[in-house]
């Protein structure tokens, strides 16, 4: 995700998700997540679902699926962001 341009200040240690700063792409994480789900088939959870502190600037990526699905999702996201 860092290679795509997301800032990830904390390395996950035991969790099954990445909480990433998406401010470089959008200032509304809800709209960002909805757009990628509807237009590209990539499910991203907006930060607002996890509190209020800078929630509009953050999204959560869960990696609770197969490696094949993860690779496909990252490829779709990379294409959408390029």
N, C-alpha and C positions, 0 to 999 in steps of 0.2 A: 504494500500500500504506500509505503514511503516513496518508492520509485514512481508511483503515479502522481505524487505531489501532496499526499496527505501528511500532516504533521502528527506524529504519534509520540507524545512526550513520555509515556510510561510503557515499558515493555510488559506484555502480559506474563504473569507468573502463576500459572495454574488455572486461569480463566479460559473460557472458550469463546472469547470475543475480543475485538480491538476497538477502543474508543478513540476515534481520530478527529482531529481538527480539520474541518472542511471549509474554513473561511476563505481559502484560496480559490474556491470554486463557487461558493454561494454564501449569502448571509442569512439564508433561511433553510435550516436543515430539513424541515418538514417538506418544503417544496422540492428540495434537492432529492430527498429520498423518494418522494412520489413520482418525480420525473423519471428517475432511473428504473423504478419498478414498472411504470406504465409504458415507457418508451423502449427500454432495453432488457426487461425481464430480470433485473438485478434487485434483490430485496436488501434494503438498507434501513436501519431503524434510526429515526431522527433523535437527536439528543434531548429534545423536549420530553421524551418519554422517561427520562432518568433524572429529572430535576430542572432547576432554573439557572444555575450558574453557567453562563456562556453556552446554554443549550442550543441556541440558534446557530452556533459555530461548530457544533460537533455532531457526528454520526457514529453509530455502532455497527460494526461488521461482525457477525457471528460466523464461526467456522465449525459448524456442527453437522456437516454433510461430507460426502465423499470428496477425495482429492480431485477427482474428475470434475465434479460440480463446482468446486472452488476454483479450479483453473479456468473453467468456462466462464464463471462469473467475473473473475478478474480480467479475462480477455475482453468481455463485453464492456466492462467498465472502462478499461484502457481505451478502447475504440471510441466510446462515448465522450471521453474527456479529451481526446486528441483533436 
